[in-house]
Amino acid sequence: MPTRNEITSAGLRQLAELRADGPVVLSAYLNLDPERFATAGARESEVRSLIDSGHRQIESADLDHDHREQVRGDLERVQDYLSGGDAPSGAHGLAVFSCSSLDLFEALSLPEPVESSISFDAGPLIAPLAEIGPSGHWCVTLVNRRVARIMRGSQDRLFSVAEIGDSIQGRRTRDGWYEHDVQAHLRHTAEVLLSQQRRRPFQGLLVAAPHDLRDTFEKTLHSYVRERLVGYLDDLDVEAATEEDVRERAADVIAEHEREHLTEKLGRLRAELGRDGRAVGGADGVMDALQQRRVEALLFTRGDKVPDETIEEATEAAIAQDAEVLAVDGPDLGPLGGIAALLRF
């Protein structure tokens, strides 16, 4: 079963911009790891533990009467939602945000397990969402001389958004195809891809096509689309492959590309810091750059070096200015205090 990811770039920006009059925005994350919470009983126990933690935090917090009553009410809304039925199909985690004074109640299915937690502040806790990232950043196109299929999604899930079947007729070539209409079919497919890119830009494009058609198809693509072409998928039947077949084949390619992307960002970071260029390291420098809206990419490592509240504040500011947010595993950012940024200027 494909996993669900309801995080979107627009949704992240909207959450990052929300601010309440007081620490009354409730953020709840629920772990639905299928290896740990496969049964209804296990999920119910996790929900009870989460809600109990919320009650303890509210009663021990330094809140005035009105704020305390509001957070209590929002916790009840969250409890009713989480206790109201089975986990959403395909979700490995849930994020729920509630604030009655902002008329906010939003629940998002997540494709990865998250640590169960509950907190309240003046704004939603969105750092865990930013670490997972939105789906829909990838496009996969399967095309031959008769049909084309366009799919959008992520490493975890791909879904069909367009199917193209052009009439192929006219002057038959030696190999049995009508060359004029094949070209028209490829142009039509390229036009649909351009429309997809303009409507909702994708990070990378993967193509499955017969080897002898690839160069021709690539030349047909608009430059906006062609510059996002990452590579080709072999051993896929353009017409018979299922969505799951495509996802399994694309997942490894996407994962490798994203590893290379992070490696490239870390390399740029080291180079820019080495020449005192467009990069900063350490919490103070990063927060100053974010305040000046100069950040192109925020990089951080979770751990003792960077307080969670600093990561959250930095993530919110980065998303609000359309900067990329990258969580880094390992020691790369250790000498920089666990946080750094590449700068636009």
TIROZA-291029 format. One record per residue (C-alpha): x, y, z; residue in one letter; residue number from 0. Coordinates in Angstrom, 1 decimal. Last residue first. Layout:
N
+--------+--------+--------+---------+-----+
:     xx :     yy :     zz : residuo : num :
+--------+--------+--------+---------+-----+
:      X :      Y :      Z :       A : NUM :
...
+--------+--------+--------+---------+-----+
END
This chain:
345
+--------+--------+--------+---------+-----+
:     xx :     yy :     zz : residuo : num :
+--------+--------+--------+---------+-----+
:   23.7 :   37.2 :   -1.7 :       F : 344 :
:   21.5 :   34.1 :   -2.0 :       R : 343 :
:   23.1 :   32.5 :    1.0 :       L : 342 :
:   23.9 :   28.9 :    2.0 :       L : 341 :
:   23.0 :   28.2 :    5.6 :       A : 340 :
:   24.5 :   26.5 :    8.7 :       A : 339 :
:   23.4 :   24.6 :   11.8 :       I : 338 :
:   25.0 :   21.8 :   13.9 :       G : 337 :
:   27.4 :   24.1 :   15.8 :       G : 336 :
:   29.5 :   24.7 :   12.8 :       L : 335 :
:   32.2 :   22.2 :   13.6 :       P : 334 :
:   29.4 :   19.5 :   13.9 :       G : 333 :
:   27.8 :   20.3 :   10.6 :       L : 332 :
:   29.3 :   17.4 :    8.7 :       D : 331 :
:   29.1 :   15.0 :   11.6 :       P : 330 :
:   26.3 :   12.7 :   10.5 :       G : 329 :
:   22.7 :   13.1 :    9.3 :       D : 328 :
:   21.8 :   16.4 :    7.7 :       V : 327 :
:   18.2 :   17.8 :    7.6 :       A : 326 :
:   17.8 :   20.1 :    4.5 :       L : 325 :
:   15.4 :   23.1 :    4.3 :       V : 324 :
:   15.3 :   24.9 :    0.9 :       E : 323 :
:   14.4 :   28.6 :    1.2 :       A : 322 :
:   11.0 :   29.9 :    0.1 :       D : 321 :
:   11.2 :   33.0 :    2.3 :       Q : 320 :
:    8.5 :   31.8 :    4.8 :       A : 319 :
:   10.1 :   28.3 :    4.6 :       I : 318 :
:   13.4 :   29.6 :    5.9 :       A : 317 :
:   11.8 :   31.7 :    8.7 :       A : 316 :
:    9.8 :   28.7 :   10.0 :       E : 315 :
:   12.8 :   26.4 :    9.8 :       T : 314 :
:   15.0 :   28.8 :   11.7 :       A : 313 :
:   12.4 :   29.2 :   14.5 :       E : 312 :
:   11.9 :   25.4 :   14.7 :       E : 311 :
:   15.6 :   24.7 :   14.6 :       I : 310 :
:   16.2 :   27.2 :   17.4 :       T : 309 :
:   13.3 :   25.8 :   19.5 :       E : 308 :
:   14.8 :   22.3 :   19.1 :       D : 307 :
:   18.1 :   23.5 :   20.7 :       P : 306 :
:   21.1 :   23.0 :   18.4 :       V : 305 :
:   24.2 :   21.2 :   19.6 :       K : 304 :
:   22.4 :   18.5 :   21.5 :       D : 303 :
:   21.0 :   16.8 :   18.5 :       G : 302 :
:   19.2 :   17.5 :   15.2 :       R : 301 :
:   21.6 :   18.4 :   12.3 :       T : 300 :
:   20.9 :   21.5 :   10.3 :       F : 299 :
:   21.0 :   22.9 :    6.8 :       L : 298 :
:   19.1 :   26.0 :    5.6 :       L : 297 :
:   19.2 :   26.7 :    1.8 :       A : 296 :
:   18.9 :   30.0 :   -0.1 :       E : 295 :
:   19.0 :   32.3 :    2.9 :       V : 294 :
:   19.3 :   36.1 :    2.4 :       R : 293 :
:   16.0 :   37.1 :    4.0 :       R : 292 :
:   17.7 :   39.6 :    6.3 :       Q : 291 :
:   16.2 :   37.9 :    9.4 :       Q : 290 :
:   17.3 :   34.6 :    7.9 :       L : 289 :
:   20.8 :   35.8 :    7.6 :       A : 288 :
:   20.8 :   36.9 :   11.3 :       D : 287 :
:   19.4 :   33.6 :   12.3 :       M : 286 :
:   22.1 :   31.7 :   10.4 :       V : 285 :
:   24.9 :   33.8 :   11.8 :       G : 284 :
:   23.7 :   33.4 :   15.4 :       D : 283 :
:   23.0 :   29.7 :   15.1 :       A : 282 :
:   26.4 :   28.7 :   13.7 :       G : 281 :
:   27.7 :   28.7 :   10.1 :       G : 280 :
:   27.3 :   31.2 :    7.3 :       V : 279 :
:   27.5 :   30.9 :    3.5 :       A : 278 :
:   27.8 :   33.1 :    0.5 :       R : 277 :
:   31.6 :   33.7 :    0.6 :       G : 276 :
:   34.2 :   33.7 :    3.4 :       D : 275 :
:   36.5 :   31.7 :    1.1 :       R : 274 :
:   36.4 :   28.5 :    3.1 :       G : 273 :
:   32.8 :   29.1 :    4.1 :       L : 272 :
:   31.8 :   29.2 :    0.4 :       E : 271 :
:   33.7 :   26.0 :   -0.4 :       A : 270 :
:   32.4 :   24.1 :    2.7 :       R : 269 :
:   28.8 :   25.1 :    2.0 :       L : 268 :
:   29.2 :   24.2 :   -1.7 :       R : 267 :
:   30.4 :   20.7 :   -0.8 :       G : 266 :
:   27.5 :   20.4 :    1.7 :       L : 265 :
:   25.0 :   21.4 :   -1.0 :       K : 264 :
:   26.5 :   19.0 :   -3.5 :       E : 263 :
:   26.4 :   16.1 :   -1.0 :       T : 262 :
:   22.7 :   16.9 :   -0.3 :       L : 261 :
:   21.9 :   16.8 :   -4.0 :       H : 260 :
:   23.9 :   13.6 :   -4.4 :       E : 259 :
:   21.9 :   12.0 :   -1.7 :       R : 258 :
:   18.7 :   13.3 :   -3.3 :       E : 257 :
:   19.7 :   11.8 :   -6.7 :       H : 256 :
:   20.4 :    8.5 :   -5.1 :       E : 255 :
:   17.0 :    8.4 :   -3.4 :       A : 254 :
:   15.3 :    9.4 :   -6.6 :       I : 253 :
:   17.0 :    6.7 :   -8.6 :       V : 252 :
:   16.2 :    4.1 :   -5.9 :       D : 251 :
:   12.6 :    5.1 :   -5.8 :       A : 250 :
:   12.0 :    5.2 :   -9.5 :       A : 249 :
:   11.9 :    1.4 :  -10.1 :       R : 248 :
:    9.7 :    0.7 :   -7.1 :       E : 247 :
:    7.4 :    3.6 :   -8.0 :       R : 246 :
:    7.1 :    2.6 :  -11.6 :       V : 245 :
:    6.2 :   -1.0 :  -10.7 :       D : 244 :
:    3.8 :    0.3 :   -8.1 :       E : 243 :
:    2.1 :    2.5 :  -10.6 :       E : 242 :
:    1.7 :   -0.5 :  -12.9 :       T : 241 :
:    3.8 :   -1.2 :  -15.9 :       A : 240 :
:    1.9 :   -2.4 :  -19.0 :       A : 239 :
:    2.1 :    0.5 :  -21.4 :       E : 238 :
:    5.6 :    1.8 :  -21.0 :       V : 237 :
:    7.0 :   -1.6 :  -20.1 :       D : 236 :
:    9.8 :   -0.7 :  -17.7 :       L : 235 :
:   13.3 :   -2.3 :  -17.9 :       D : 234 :
:   15.3 :    1.0 :  -17.9 :       D : 233 :
:   14.4 :    4.3 :  -16.2 :       L : 232 :
:   16.1 :    7.3 :  -17.6 :       Y : 231 :
:   17.8 :   10.3 :  -16.1 :       G : 230 :
:   17.6 :   13.6 :  -14.1 :       V : 229 :
:   15.6 :   15.7 :  -16.6 :       L : 228 :
:   15.0 :   19.0 :  -14.8 :       R : 227 :
:   16.8 :   21.1 :  -17.4 :       E : 226 :
:   14.6 :   19.5 :  -20.1 :       R : 225 :
:   11.4 :   20.8 :  -18.5 :       V : 224 :
:   12.2 :   24.5 :  -18.6 :       Y : 223 :
:   14.1 :   23.9 :  -21.9 :       S : 222 :
:   10.9 :   22.7 :  -23.6 :       H : 221 :
:   11.1 :   19.0 :  -24.4 :       L : 220 :
:   11.4 :   17.9 :  -28.1 :       T : 219 :
:   15.2 :   17.4 :  -27.9 :       K : 218 :
:   14.6 :   14.9 :  -25.0 :       E : 217 :
:   12.1 :   13.0 :  -27.1 :       F : 216 :
:   14.4 :   12.6 :  -30.1 :       T : 215 :
:   17.3 :   11.6 :  -27.9 :       D : 214 :
:   15.2 :    9.0 :  -26.1 :       R : 213 :
:   13.4 :    7.3 :  -29.0 :       L : 212 :
:   16.0 :    4.7 :  -29.9 :       D : 211 :
:   16.4 :    3.6 :  -26.3 :       H : 210 :
:   12.6 :    3.0 :  -25.9 :       P : 209 :
:   11.2 :    5.3 :  -23.2 :       A : 208 :
:   11.0 :    5.6 :  -19.4 :       A : 207 :
:   11.7 :    9.2 :  -18.3 :       V : 206 :
:   12.6 :   10.7 :  -14.9 :       L : 205 :
:   12.0 :   14.4 :  -14.2 :       L : 204 :
:   13.2 :   16.3 :  -11.2 :       G : 203 :
:   12.2 :   19.1 :   -8.8 :       Q : 202 :
:    8.7 :   19.5 :  -10.2 :       F : 201 :
:    6.9 :   22.9 :  -10.7 :       P : 200 :
:    3.2 :   22.9 :  -10.1 :       R : 199 :
:    1.1 :   24.6 :  -12.9 :       R : 198 :
:    4.1 :   25.6 :  -15.0 :       R : 197 :
:    5.7 :   22.2 :  -14.8 :       Q : 196 :
:    2.5 :   20.4 :  -15.6 :       Q : 195 :
:    1.9 :   22.6 :  -18.6 :       S : 194 :
:    5.4 :   21.9 :  -19.8 :       L : 193 :
:    4.8 :   18.2 :  -19.4 :       L : 192 :
:    1.6 :   18.4 :  -21.4 :       V : 191 :
:    3.4 :   20.3 :  -24.1 :       E : 190 :
:    6.2 :   17.6 :  -24.2 :       A : 189 :
:    3.6 :   14.9 :  -24.6 :       T : 188 :
:    2.0 :   16.7 :  -27.5 :       H : 187 :
:    5.4 :   17.2 :  -29.1 :       R : 186 :
:    6.1 :   13.5 :  -28.8 :       L : 185 :
:    2.7 :   12.6 :  -30.4 :       H : 184 :
:    3.3 :   15.1 :  -33.2 :       A : 183 :
:    6.7 :   13.5 :  -33.9 :       Q : 182 :
:    5.1 :   10.0 :  -33.9 :       V : 181 :
:    2.5 :   11.5 :  -36.3 :       D : 180 :
:    5.1 :   12.5 :  -38.9 :       H : 179 :
:    7.0 :    9.2 :  -38.5 :       E : 178 :
:    4.2 :    6.8 :  -39.1 :       Y : 177 :
:    5.6 :    3.6 :  -37.7 :       W : 176 :
:    6.3 :    0.2 :  -39.4 :       G : 175 :
:   10.0 :    0.0 :  -39.2 :       D : 174 :
:   10.5 :    1.2 :  -42.8 :       R : 173 :
:    8.4 :    4.3 :  -42.2 :       T : 172 :
:    4.7 :    4.6 :  -42.8 :       R : 171 :
:    3.4 :    7.9 :  -44.1 :       R : 170 :
:    0.1 :    8.9 :  -42.3 :       G : 169 :
:   -1.4 :    7.5 :  -39.1 :       Q : 168 :
:   -0.8 :    7.5 :  -35.3 :       I : 167 :
:   -3.8 :    8.7 :  -33.4 :       S : 166 :
:   -2.5 :   10.1 :  -30.0 :       D : 165 :
:   -2.9 :    8.3 :  -26.7 :       G : 164 :
:   -2.0 :   10.4 :  -23.8 :       I : 163 :
:   -2.5 :    9.6 :  -20.1 :       E : 162 :
:   -2.2 :   12.3 :  -17.4 :       A : 161 :
:   -2.0 :   12.7 :  -13.6 :       V : 160 :
:   -1.1 :    9.1 :  -12.5 :       S : 159 :
:    0.2 :    8.7 :   -9.0 :       F : 158 :
:    3.6 :    8.2 :   -7.5 :       L : 157 :
:    4.3 :    7.4 :   -3.8 :       R : 156 :
:    7.2 :    7.0 :   -1.5 :       D : 155 :
:   10.0 :    8.4 :   -3.6 :       Q : 154 :
:    7.7 :   11.3 :   -4.4 :       S : 153 :
:    4.8 :   12.2 :   -6.6 :       G : 152 :
:    3.7 :   12.9 :  -10.1 :       R : 151 :
:    3.0 :   10.5 :  -13.0 :       M : 150 :
:    2.7 :   11.1 :  -16.8 :       I : 149 :
:    1.8 :    8.3 :  -19.2 :       R : 148 :
:    2.5 :    8.4 :  -22.9 :       A : 147 :
:    1.1 :    6.4 :  -25.8 :       V : 146 :
:    1.8 :    5.3 :  -29.4 :       R : 145 :
:    5.5 :    5.9 :  -30.2 :       R : 144 :
:    6.7 :    5.3 :  -26.6 :       N : 143 :
:    6.5 :    7.4 :  -23.5 :       V : 142 :
:    6.6 :    6.8 :  -19.7 :       L : 141 :
:    7.0 :   10.1 :  -17.8 :       T : 140 :
:    7.9 :   10.4 :  -14.2 :       V : 139 :
:    7.6 :   13.7 :  -12.3 :       C : 138 :
:    9.0 :   14.5 :   -8.9 :       W : 137 :
:    8.4 :   17.1 :   -6.3 :       H : 136 :
:    4.8 :   16.0 :   -5.7 :       G : 135 :
:    5.3 :   15.2 :   -2.0 :       S : 134 :
:    6.2 :   17.8 :    0.6 :       P : 133 :
:    9.1 :   17.5 :    3.0 :       G : 132 :
:   10.0 :   15.0 :    5.7 :       I : 131 :
:   12.3 :   17.4 :    7.5 :       E : 130 :
:    9.9 :   20.3 :    6.9 :       A : 129 :
:    7.1 :   18.5 :    8.6 :       L : 128 :
:    9.2 :   17.7 :   11.7 :       P : 127 :
:   10.2 :   21.4 :   11.8 :       A : 126 :
:    6.5 :   22.6 :   11.7 :       I : 125 :
:    5.6 :   23.3 :   15.4 :       L : 124 :
:    2.6 :   25.6 :   14.9 :       P : 123 :
:    2.8 :   29.1 :   16.2 :       G : 122 :
:    2.5 :   31.0 :   19.6 :       A : 121 :
:    3.3 :   27.8 :   21.4 :       D : 120 :
:    1.8 :   24.4 :   22.4 :       F : 119 :
:    3.4 :   21.0 :   22.5 :       S : 118 :
:    2.6 :   17.3 :   21.8 :       I : 117 :
:    4.9 :   14.5 :   20.9 :       S : 116 :
:    4.9 :   11.1 :   19.2 :       S : 115 :
:    8.2 :   10.7 :   17.4 :       E : 114 :
:    7.5 :   10.5 :   13.7 :       V : 113 :
:    7.0 :    7.6 :   11.3 :       P : 112 :
:    7.3 :    8.4 :    7.6 :       E : 111 :
:    4.7 :    9.0 :    4.9 :       P : 110 :
:    2.7 :   11.6 :    6.9 :       L : 109 :
:   -1.0 :   12.3 :    7.0 :       S : 108 :
:   -1.9 :   15.8 :    7.9 :       L : 107 :
:   -4.6 :   17.1 :   10.3 :       A : 106 :
:   -5.6 :   20.7 :   10.4 :       E : 105 :
:   -7.8 :   22.7 :   12.9 :       F : 104 :
:   -7.3 :   26.4 :   12.9 :       L : 103 :
:  -10.0 :   29.0 :   13.6 :       D : 102 :
:   -7.1 :   31.3 :   14.9 :       L : 101 :
:   -8.6 :   31.6 :   18.4 :       S : 100 :
:   -9.6 :   27.9 :   18.2 :       S :  99 :
:   -6.0 :   26.7 :   17.7 :       C :  98 :
:   -5.4 :   23.1 :   16.6 :       S :  97 :
:   -2.7 :   21.5 :   14.6 :       F :  96 :
:   -2.5 :   17.7 :   14.0 :       V :  95 :
:    0.4 :   15.8 :   12.5 :       A :  94 :
:    0.0 :   12.1 :   11.8 :       L :  93 :
:    2.4 :    9.3 :   11.1 :       G :  92 :
:    2.9 :    6.2 :    9.0 :       H :  91 :
:   -0.2 :    7.0 :    6.9 :       A :  90 :
:   -1.2 :    4.5 :    4.2 :       G :  89 :
:   -4.9 :    4.3 :    5.1 :       S :  88 :
:   -5.8 :    6.9 :    7.7 :       P :  87 :
:   -5.6 :    5.5 :   11.2 :       A :  86 :
:   -8.8 :    3.9 :   12.4 :       D :  85 :
:  -11.5 :    5.9 :   14.2 :       G :  84 :
:  -12.4 :    8.8 :   16.4 :       G :  83 :
:   -9.7 :    8.6 :   19.0 :       S :  82 :
:   -7.3 :   10.9 :   17.2 :       L :  81 :
:  -10.0 :   13.4 :   16.3 :       Y :  80 :
:  -11.7 :   13.5 :   19.7 :       D :  79 :
:   -8.3 :   13.9 :   21.4 :       Q :  78 :
:   -7.3 :   16.7 :   19.1 :       V :  77 :
:  -10.6 :   18.5 :   19.8 :       R :  76 :
:  -10.1 :   17.9 :   23.5 :       E :  75 :
:   -6.6 :   19.4 :   23.3 :       L :  74 :
:   -8.1 :   22.4 :   21.6 :       D :  73 :
:  -10.5 :   22.9 :   24.6 :       G :  72 :
:   -7.7 :   22.6 :   27.1 :       R :  71 :
:   -5.6 :   25.0 :   25.1 :       V :  70 :
:   -8.4 :   27.6 :   25.2 :       Q :  69 :
:   -9.0 :   27.2 :   28.9 :       E :  68 :
:   -5.3 :   27.7 :   29.7 :       R :  67 :
:   -5.1 :   30.8 :   27.4 :       H :  66 :
:   -8.1 :   32.4 :   29.1 :       D :  65 :
:   -6.9 :   31.6 :   32.7 :       H :  64 :
:   -3.3 :   32.9 :   32.2 :       D :  63 :
:   -0.6 :   30.3 :   31.4 :       L :  62 :
:    2.6 :   29.4 :   33.2 :       D :  61 :
:    2.6 :   25.7 :   32.2 :       A :  60 :
:    2.2 :   22.8 :   34.7 :       S :  59 :
:   -1.4 :   22.1 :   34.1 :       E :  58 :
:   -1.1 :   22.5 :   30.3 :       I :  57 :
:    2.0 :   20.2 :   30.1 :       Q :  56 :
:    0.4 :   17.5 :   32.2 :       R :  55 :
:   -2.8 :   17.6 :   30.0 :       H :  54 :
:   -0.7 :   17.3 :   26.9 :       G :  53 :
:    1.3 :   14.3 :   28.2 :       S :  52 :
:   -2.0 :   12.6 :   29.0 :       D :  51 :
:   -3.1 :   13.2 :   25.4 :       I :  50 :
:    0.0 :   11.6 :   24.0 :       L :  49 :
:   -0.1 :    8.6 :   26.3 :       S :  48 :
:   -3.8 :    8.0 :   25.5 :       R :  47 :
:   -3.0 :    8.3 :   21.7 :       V :  46 :
:   -0.2 :    5.7 :   22.0 :       E :  45 :
:   -2.5 :    3.3 :   23.9 :       S :  44 :
:   -5.2 :    3.7 :   21.2 :       E :  43 :
:   -2.6 :    3.0 :   18.5 :       R :  42 :
:   -1.5 :   -0.2 :   20.2 :       A :  41 :
:   -5.1 :   -1.4 :   20.7 :       G :  40 :
:   -6.0 :   -0.7 :   17.1 :       A :  39 :
:   -3.2 :   -3.0 :   15.9 :       T :  38 :
:   -0.3 :   -2.3 :   13.6 :       A :  37 :
:    1.3 :    0.2 :   16.0 :       F :  36 :
:    5.0 :   -0.8 :   16.2 :       R :  35 :
:    5.8 :   -2.2 :   12.8 :       E :  34 :
:    3.1 :   -0.1 :   11.1 :       P :  33 :
:    4.8 :    3.1 :   12.5 :       D :  32 :
:    1.8 :    5.2 :   13.4 :       L :  31 :
:    3.7 :    7.8 :   15.5 :       N :  30 :
:    1.4 :   10.8 :   16.4 :       L :  29 :
:    2.5 :   14.4 :   16.3 :       Y :  28 :
:    0.5 :   17.0 :   18.1 :       A :  27 :
:    0.8 :   20.8 :   17.7 :       S :  26 :
:   -1.4 :   23.1 :   19.8 :       L :  25 :
:   -1.3 :   26.8 :   19.1 :       V :  24 :
:   -2.1 :   28.6 :   22.4 :       V :  23 :
:    1.2 :   30.2 :   23.5 :       P :  22 :
:   -0.1 :   33.8 :   23.3 :       G :  21 :
:   -1.8 :   36.0 :   20.7 :       D :  20 :
:   -1.5 :   33.6 :   17.9 :       A :  19 :
:    0.9 :   33.4 :   14.9 :       R :  18 :
:    0.5 :   31.6 :   11.6 :       L :  17 :
:    3.1 :   32.4 :    9.0 :       E :  16 :
:    4.9 :   29.0 :    9.2 :       A :  15 :
:    1.6 :   27.2 :    8.8 :       L :  14 :
:    0.8 :   29.0 :    5.6 :       Q :  13 :
:    4.3 :   28.4 :    4.2 :       R :  12 :
:    4.1 :   24.7 :    5.0 :       L :  11 :
:    0.7 :   24.4 :    3.3 :       G :  10 :
:    2.0 :   26.1 :    0.2 :       A :   9 :
:    5.0 :   23.6 :    0.1 :       S :   8 :
:    2.6 :   20.7 :    0.6 :       T :   7 :
:    2.5 :   18.0 :    3.2 :       I :   6 :
:   -0.3 :   15.4 :    2.7 :       E :   5 :
:    2.1 :   12.5 :    2.3 :       N :   4 :
:    0.4 :    9.1 :    2.2 :       R :   3 :
:    2.2 :    5.7 :    1.9 :       T :   2 :
:    1.5 :    3.4 :   -1.0 :       P :   1 :
:    0.0 :    0.0 :    0.0 :       M :   0 :
+--------+--------+--------+---------+-----+
END
